[in-house]
């Protein structure tokens, strides 16, 4: 699957060859504030945990994976948008409910890039009738990410303790039907 450019941004599905870009983004304590209490990811974690995890749900035909986001005019890498079935790493993944997630360099915050990218990728994937819902979760105190969820039309569903092999925290769960 290819995702064409949006108004200001271009998209490319990331692979193991992009591990260094994932590492660079995770070095800013503010970017990692609600993910790992501000602790940057080590290269070992990127290569030995995050990349193998990404490869488990990577499916270019379905549009699943981590989409690199660049500013079209300069080709500057500013972050990424994750797409995978909701609850993918559980015993009951929801293949008709896609989880969207995002992580952007602090220098790009407040410019609408995350909302533009998430909206555009959601709209492209919404053309596939197999997807009935789009969902997102974020630490309940991460008002920036919750703002993106609202900007792309998602509605609050609940707050709950999310347990994942990598982390556990209270998250706000938002969703939009396709």
Buried (B, 14 or more C-beta within 10 A) or exposed (E): BEBEEBEBBBBBBBBEEBBEBBBEBBEBEEBBBBBBEEEBBEEEBBBEBBBEBBEEBBBEEBBBBBBBBBBEEEEEBBBBBBBBBBBBBEEEBBBEBBBBBBBBBEEBBEEBBBBBBBBBBBEBBBEEEEBEBBBBBBBBEBEBBBEBBEBBEBEEEEEEEBEBEEEEBEBBBBBBEB
